[in-house]
Amino acid sequence: MIDYNDKIFKPIENSENGETSSETVFLYKQIGNILTSEYWGGKIKKGHLIGVVDENGNIDMRYHQINDKDEIMTGICKSKPEILKNGKIRLYENWQWTSGDKSKGKSIIEEQ
């Protein structure tokens, strides 16, 4: 299992319907297979996620956030890791809003 504890991630790509950007910072915490994160920046005033990590480092998570319009947005996300040559983690994410228009998207975030 990959240990995400105390790792910082930033988006490098996102679908147009997403709210995260290169200004968004994710601070991951992990105890056992339980992952949490606080995140903020760009269009996001404050966000939280909670998920479970499987033996291959894949993450199944739920998130909620308050955007710069003071809207509460919620969603689900599945992330698949890649270990880069420099040892950092890149996560390929497939997500869907469970609020708003319920649209789907893809993003890539990378360990800083």
PyMOL commands that set and color helices and strands:
alter all, ss='L'
color gray80, all
select strands_A, chain A and resi 8-14+25-31+34-41+44-53+59-67+72-83+89-97+104-111
alter strands_A, ss='S'
color yellow, strands_A
deselect
rebuild
show_as cartoon
